[in-house]
Amino acid sequence: MRSILLSVLSFIVCMASFAQKISYRIPDDYENDISQQDYKRIVDLAVPIVAKKYAIESIKEGTINLKKGQDLSALNLHNLILRCIEIKNKSAWGKVIQDHFNRLFGDLETQRTINPNDFESIRQYLSIRIYPAEMIQTNGGPSLFVYKTDLSGTYTLLMLDLPNSFIPVEKKIADVWKKSEAELFSIAIANINKQPMTKETKVIPFEGNKFEISFIENENYAASYALDVSNNSAGFIGEWGSVVSIPNKGIANFYKLNKDNAVGFVKYIQMMKPVTEQFYAQHQQPVSDQFFWYYKGKFTKIMVQVDNRGIINVIPPLGLSELMTSKK
C-alpha cells in the first residue's frame, strides 16, 4: 500500500513540475488516428518513466524535449503512439509504454559500451533505414546525421542496429571514423544483405491482364534490402529495369520491365496504387507511397496523378519513354 501511495505521489509531483511545459496537441497526421484523451493518456504515462532517467525540458507535438547537457536531446513518441493505437485494451498501455522505454534505455546503455573511436567494433552494427522526408524534417531535419537520398521524398539514414532498436548515426560520431559516407553505406548494405528475406513471385490477374509481381519481405529490413536489388535480387530486374514500390520497412514490390511487357506498367500501377497507399498509411514505419522506375542502379520517381473523375494517369520517366519509343 505504501509503495502504491509513493508511486501516486511521485506521479503527481512529476506532472506538476512539467504542467506549464506540456502541450497535449496531437502531432500532425495523427489527428484521425487517436483521440485527444488517448494521446494525453500516452503522454502522462510516458513522462514519469522518462523523468526517472532524464531531465525533461518540454513535451510538444509528440516529442519529449530534454534539457541540454544530457546524452540525448529528445525522445520521439510517434512509434509509441502507433503501437498503442494497435492495442484495443487501453489498460495494457502502461505496460506497453514501460516495455518500450525499457528496450530503448537498454539499447542506449549498449550504445554507451561501444567505443565510438573503435570502428572495427562498430562496423557489425551498421545498417540503414529509409524514412519519409517529412518525418525527418519535423524532427529537426537530417543535417545532424549521416544520410543520403535514394528515393525521392525520403531520406536514407545510416543507423546502428542494436538488439532492440535502430539508432541514427550522428555525423560528428561518423567523422571520428575517418571513413567516406559511401564506404559506410556500403558496409551497412553488406550487413543488411546477410539478413534472411522472404522472396516470392506471383501472377495476379487484373482487368483481363496478368501481372507477374515479385515481393521481398522482412519485418525490419525489406525496404533497406531493396535498395541493393541489382546485387541481392537480380532476378527481379528486367531488361528495362523494374517498377518498384516500397510502402513500408517490411515489404518491397517489383514489376519487371522487358520489351514485351513494358506498356503494361501503367495498368500495373493502376492496380497497385490503392494497395501501396494502404500499406503505407497503416504501417508504423512507412517509407513511400510513390512508385519508382529502377534502372541501372537508380530509382526515378514515376509521376502518378488522379484526375477529378478518379482516373489514375501515369507519366513514364523520360528514360523509360525513350526505351519504349526505341522498341517501336
C-alpha positions in Angstrom: 0.0 0.0 0.0 2.8 2.4 0.9 4.6 1.7 -2.4 1.4 2.5 -4.4 1.0 5.7 -2.5 4.6 6.7 -3.1 4.1 6.0 -6.8 1.0 8.1 -6.9 2.7 11.0 -5.1 5.7 10.7 -7.4 3.5 10.9 -10.5 1.7 14.0 -9.1 4.9 15.8 -8.3 6.4 14.9 -11.7 3.4 16.1 -13.7 3.1 19.2 -11.6 6.7 20.2 -12.3 6.0 20.0 -16.1 2.5 21.4 -16.1 3.4 24.6 -17.8 5.6 22.8 -20.4 3.4 20.0 -21.7 1.4 20.5 -24.8 -1.2 17.9 -25.4 -1.7 18.9 -29.1 -1.8 15.8 -31.2 1.1 15.6 -33.6 0.4 16.4 -37.2 -1.0 13.5 -39.3 -2.3 11.6 -36.2 -5.5 13.6 -35.6 -7.6 10.9 -37.3 -5.8 8.1 -35.6 -6.1 8.9 -31.9 -8.4 11.0 -29.7 -7.2 13.9 -27.5 -7.9 11.9 -24.4 -5.9 8.9 -25.5 -3.0 11.0 -26.6 -2.9 12.7 -23.3 -3.0 9.3 -21.6 0.1 8.2 -23.5 2.0 11.4 -22.7 1.0 11.2 -19.0 2.2 7.6 -18.8 5.5 8.3 -20.7 6.6 11.4 -18.8 7.2 9.8 -15.3 9.1 6.9 -16.9 11.4 9.2 -18.9 11.8 11.6 -15.9 13.5 8.8 -13.9 16.3 8.8 -16.5 16.4 12.3 -18.0 15.6 15.9 -17.1 12.7 17.0 -19.3 12.5 20.5 -20.8 9.1 20.2 -22.5 6.7 18.0 -24.4 5.4 19.2 -27.7 3.8 17.6 -30.7 4.8 14.0 -30.0 8.4 14.8 -28.9 9.8 14.9 -25.3 12.5 17.5 -25.4 15.3 17.0 -22.9 17.3 19.6 -21.1 20.7 20.5 -22.5 23.8 18.7 -21.3 22.5 15.2 -21.5 23.4 12.4 -23.9 20.1 12.8 -25.7 18.3 15.9 -26.8 14.8 14.4 -27.5 12.7 11.3 -27.4 10.1 10.7 -30.1 6.7 9.3 -29.2 5.4 8.6 -32.7 6.1 4.9 -32.9 4.7 4.5 -29.4 1.5 6.3 -30.4 1.1 3.8 -33.3 1.9 0.9 -31.1 -0.8 1.9 -28.5 -3.3 2.5 -31.3 -3.0 -1.1 -32.3 -3.8 -2.3 -28.8 -7.5 -2.0 -28.1 -7.2 -2.9 -24.4 -6.1 0.5 -23.1 -5.5 -0.8 -19.6 -2.4 -2.6 -21.2 -0.9 0.7 -22.4 1.0 1.3 -19.2 3.0 -2.0 -19.6 3.4 -1.4 -23.4 4.9 2.1 -22.7 7.1 0.8 -19.9 8.4 -2.0 -22.1 9.0 0.4 -24.9 11.3 2.7 -22.8 13.0 -0.3 -21.1 14.1 -1.5 -24.5 15.1 1.9 -25.6 17.1 2.7 -22.5 18.7 -0.8 -22.7 19.9 -0.1 -26.2 21.2 3.3 -25.1 23.2 1.5 -22.4 24.6 -0.9 -25.0 25.5 2.1 -27.2 27.5 3.6 -24.3 29.5 0.4 -24.1 30.6 0.8 -27.7 33.8 2.7 -28.1 32.9 5.3 -30.8 36.6 5.5 -31.8 36.9 1.8 -32.5 35.4 1.5 -35.9 36.1 -2.2 -36.3 33.9 -3.0 -33.3 31.2 -0.8 -34.7 31.0 -1.9 -38.3 29.0 -5.0 -37.4 26.2 -2.8 -36.1 26.0 -0.5 -39.2 22.6 -0.6 -41.0 20.3 1.8 -42.8 16.7 2.8 -42.6 14.5 4.8 -45.0 12.2 7.5 -43.7 9.7 9.9 -45.3 11.4 13.3 -45.7 8.5 15.0 -43.9 9.0 12.8 -40.8 12.7 13.7 -40.6 12.1 17.4 -41.3 9.5 17.7 -38.5 12.1 16.2 -36.1 14.9 18.6 -36.7 16.0 17.7 -40.2 18.7 15.3 -41.3 21.8 17.6 -41.0 23.0 16.1 -37.7 23.1 12.6 -39.2 24.8 10.6 -41.9 22.2 10.4 -44.8 21.6 10.2 -48.5 18.6 10.2 -50.8 17.8 7.0 -52.8 14.1 7.5 -53.2 12.6 10.9 -54.0 10.7 12.2 -50.9 12.7 10.2 -48.4 16.0 10.1 -46.5 18.2 7.0 -46.1 19.9 7.3 -42.7 22.9 5.4 -41.5 21.9 3.5 -38.4 23.2 1.4 -35.6 21.3 -1.8 -35.5 21.2 -2.6 -31.7 19.3 -5.6 -30.1 16.0 -3.8 -29.5 16.1 -0.7 -31.7 17.7 1.3 -34.5 19.6 4.5 -33.6 20.7 7.0 -36.2 24.5 7.7 -36.5 25.3 11.3 -35.8 27.6 13.0 -38.2 30.0 14.1 -35.5 30.5 10.4 -34.5 31.0 9.2 -38.1 33.6 11.9 -38.6 35.8 10.3 -36.0 36.0 7.1 -38.1 37.7 8.8 -41.0 35.6 6.8 -43.5 33.8 8.2 -46.5 30.0 8.2 -46.4 30.0 5.9 -49.4 32.1 3.3 -47.6 29.9 3.5 -44.5 26.7 2.9 -46.5 28.4 0.1 -48.4 29.3 -1.7 -45.2 25.7 -1.1 -43.9 24.2 -2.6 -47.1 26.6 -5.6 -46.9 25.3 -6.2 -43.3 21.7 -6.0 -44.5 22.3 -8.4 -47.3 23.1 -11.0 -44.7 19.6 -10.9 -43.3 17.2 -13.6 -44.3 14.4 -12.5 -46.7 11.2 -14.0 -47.9 11.1 -13.7 -51.7 8.2 -14.7 -53.8 6.8 -14.1 -57.3 3.1 -14.3 -58.1 0.9 -13.9 -61.2 -2.0 -11.6 -60.4 -5.0 -11.1 -62.8 -6.3 -7.5 -63.3 -8.8 -6.2 -65.9 -8.1 -9.1 -68.3 -4.3 -8.9 -67.9 -1.9 -11.0 -65.9 0.9 -9.3 -64.0 4.0 -11.1 -62.6 4.8 -9.4 -59.3 7.8 -10.1 -57.1 7.9 -9.4 -53.4 10.7 -9.0 -50.8 9.5 -9.3 -47.2 11.2 -8.9 -43.8 9.7 -7.2 -40.9 12.7 -4.9 -40.3 15.0 -5.0 -43.4 13.0 -5.4 -46.6 12.9 -1.7 -47.6 16.6 -1.3 -47.0 17.4 -4.6 -48.7 15.5 -3.4 -51.8 17.9 -0.5 -52.4 20.6 -3.1 -53.4 18.2 -5.2 -55.5 20.5 -5.4 -58.6 23.0 -7.3 -56.4 20.8 -9.3 -54.0 17.8 -10.0 -56.2 18.9 -9.6 -59.8 16.1 -11.9 -60.9 13.6 -9.1 -60.0 15.1 -6.7 -62.6 14.1 -6.9 -66.2 15.9 -5.8 -69.4 14.4 -2.3 -68.9 14.6 -2.4 -65.1 11.6 -2.6 -62.8 8.7 -0.6 -61.4 9.3 -0.6 -57.6 7.1 0.4 -54.7 8.4 0.3 -51.0 5.4 1.3 -48.9 6.9 0.4 -45.5 10.0 -1.0 -43.9 8.7 -4.6 -44.2 7.9 -5.0 -47.9 9.0 -4.1 -51.4 7.2 -4.9 -54.7 8.7 -5.3 -58.2 7.3 -5.5 -61.7 10.0 -6.5 -64.2 10.1 -4.4 -67.3 11.0 -6.0 -70.6 10.3 -5.1 -74.3 7.3 -7.4 -74.4 5.5 -6.1 -71.3 6.7 -2.6 -70.7 3.4 -0.9 -71.8 1.6 -2.9 -69.1 3.3 -1.0 -66.3 0.6 1.7 -66.4 -2.1 -0.9 -65.7 0.2 -2.4 -63.0 0.4 0.9 -61.2 -3.3 1.5 -61.5 -3.8 -1.9 -59.9 -1.2 -1.4 -57.1 -1.8 2.2 -56.2 -4.6 1.6 -53.7 -2.7 -1.3 -52.1 0.5 0.7 -51.9 -1.2 3.6 -50.3 -2.9 1.3 -47.7 0.4 -0.4 -46.8 2.0 3.0 -46.4 -0.7 4.6 -44.3 -1.4 1.7 -42.0 2.2 0.9 -41.1 4.1 2.1 -38.0 7.2 2.8 -40.1 6.1 3.9 -43.6 8.6 4.6 -46.4 6.9 5.9 -49.5 3.5 5.8 -51.2 5.1 6.5 -54.6 6.2 4.3 -57.5 9.8 4.3 -58.9 11.5 3.1 -62.0 14.7 1.2 -61.1 17.2 1.1 -63.9 20.9 0.7 -63.9 21.2 1.4 -60.1 19.0 4.4 -59.9 15.4 4.9 -58.6 13.5 7.5 -60.6 10.0 8.7 -59.4 7.1 7.9 -61.7 4.5 10.6 -61.9 1.1 9.3 -60.9 -1.9 11.6 -61.0 -5.6 11.1 -60.2 -8.0 13.4 -62.1 -11.3 14.7 -60.9 -13.1 11.6 -62.3 -10.9 9.3 -60.2 -8.9 8.1 -63.2 -5.3 7.2 -62.5 -2.9 8.7 -65.0 0.7 7.5 -65.2 3.5 9.5 -66.8 6.6 7.5 -67.5 10.1 8.9 -66.8 11.9 10.3 -69.8 14.4 7.4 -69.9 11.7 4.8 -69.9 9.8 6.7 -72.5 12.9 6.7 -74.7 13.3 2.9 -74.3 9.7 2.3 -75.1 9.9 4.5 -78.2 13.1 2.8 -79.4 11.3 -0.5 -79.3 8.8 0.5 -82.0 
